[in-house]
Amino acid sequence: MSCTSIMPIGRPSSSTTGSSSIFFSRRIRAASDASFSGPIDSIPTAAQDPLFFLLHCNVDHAWALWQKQNARLDPATAASFETVVPPNRIGHNLGDTMWPWNGDTNPPRPNFALGGTMAPSPCVGAPGPKPKVKDVFDYQGSVNLVNNLGFSYDDVPL
């Protein structure tokens, strides 16, 4: 796959539809409370659990569908993102930097930040070395092409 192609993510194959997909989703949901090598709800060990990536990919896909269906891709539009008083938890606000790439080790973030800043992509310029929530909001570059993260879901129209 070249850097100019879009990698489709998300549509289940015909072999995963019907009763088998219901069984699969129930099994995954039930298994999400368990862990293979540390609790998935613990920041220091969550990424060691294979379910972590599966669950996050599914949440990202559901979020992308909701964004597209409700025209909520522009972080500058107030309706696109809930602003609450007092503010959301750290990491849930448009201006928040994303751990671990921000290097922040102050509470309530973990006391370690492995790996340094985000490595640059050979394909796209976004989101940058210290991404903020708003930098990944318009992942397709629909509002501003420089925000394109270089991927799309095959069931979310461009």
N, C-alpha and C positions, 0 to 999 in steps of 0.2 A: 504494500500500500504506500503510495507516495504522500508527501506532505500536502499536496493539493487536493487529494480525495477526502471525502467525508466518511468517517467510520460510522456505519449505522449500529445502533445499540438498542435492543429492547423487545422486538416483536417475538413472541413465542412461536415455535414451529407448530405445525398441525399435530405433531405427536405429543405436545404438552397441553392440548386443549381438552375440554370435557372433564370427565370425572377424575382422570389422572392429575389434572392441574389442581383440582380442589384438594385431592389427597396431598399433593406436593406442597401447596400453600399452607395447609394445616400442619404438615410435618415441619416445615420451615418455621412457622409461627411458634409452634410448640418448642422447637429446638432453639429458638432465639434466646430462651431463658437459660439454656445450658451453655457450656463452653468447652472448647477442645484444649485450650492451654491458658486459661485465665478467664475471669469473668468479662463478658463483653461490655458491661457497664462501667468498667474501670479504665480510665484513660491510659494508664501505663501499659495495660495488656490487651486492650480492645482490638488493636490492629493485628494481633497474633491469632485472633479467632477468624477462621475463614468465613463465618457468617457475617462478620463485620462488613466486609465488602459487598456481599450479596444484599444485605439489608440496606446499606447506604446507596447502592446502585438503584434499588427499587424505589427508595424514597426520592432520589434525584429524578428518576423517570416520572414518578407521580407528580412531583413539583413542576417539571417541565410541561407536562400535559396541562396542569392547572394554569400555569402562566400563559400558555398559548391560547387556551380556551377562554380565558378572561382578559386577554390583552394586558398582561401585567409584566412586561419585559423591561420596562424603563425604570431604573431605580430613582430617577428624578421625579417620577409621578407618585404622589403621596399614596394613592390607592394600591400601588404595587407591593408595598411592604408595610406591615403593621408597625406603627410607632406608638409605644405605650409610655405612660408616666406612672410610676418610675420606669426607666428604660428596661428593655429586655436584659436577660442575663448576658454576660460578656460572651462575645462571639456570635450574638444573634442580632446585632445592629449593623446597619449599612456601613458605617465608618470603622467598624472593628477590624483589626488585622487578624489574620488566621494563624493559629498556633499549629504546628511548631515553627512555621517559616518566619514568624516575626521575632523569634528568639526570646519572647517574653516569658520569664519564669516567676513572675510575681503572682501571688494568690489573687483570684481563685484558679489560675492556670497551674498546671503541674510545675514542679520545681526543676524540670529539665526540658530542653528543647533540642533534640538530636538533629543533626544533618545540616544545619544552617538554613540559608534562604532557599527558595524554590529554584530549581535548576531551570535555565532558559529552555524554551522549546525550539527545536530546529524548524518547526512548521509555522508557529504563530507567535506574536509578540505578547499576547495576553496570557496570564494575568499579571505577570511581573514577579520580581523576586520576593516581595512582601505583600501578597495579595490581601485585599480587603473584601468583605462580603459583597460590596457593591461592584467590585471588579469581576465577579463571576456570575452576576445576576443576569446579564444579557449574553448568555453563553453562545448563542448563535450569531451574535453581531447584528441582530435585527434592528436595533436602535442606532448603534454605532459600530461600524465594521471593525474598528480596532479592538473591540471586546470579544471578537470571535475566538472561542477556545479550541476550534478545530474538530468538533465532533457534533453529531446530531443523533436523534433517535429516529428510527425508520417510521414510526407511527405518529410523529409530531412534525407537522408541515413546517417547512422553512418559511 
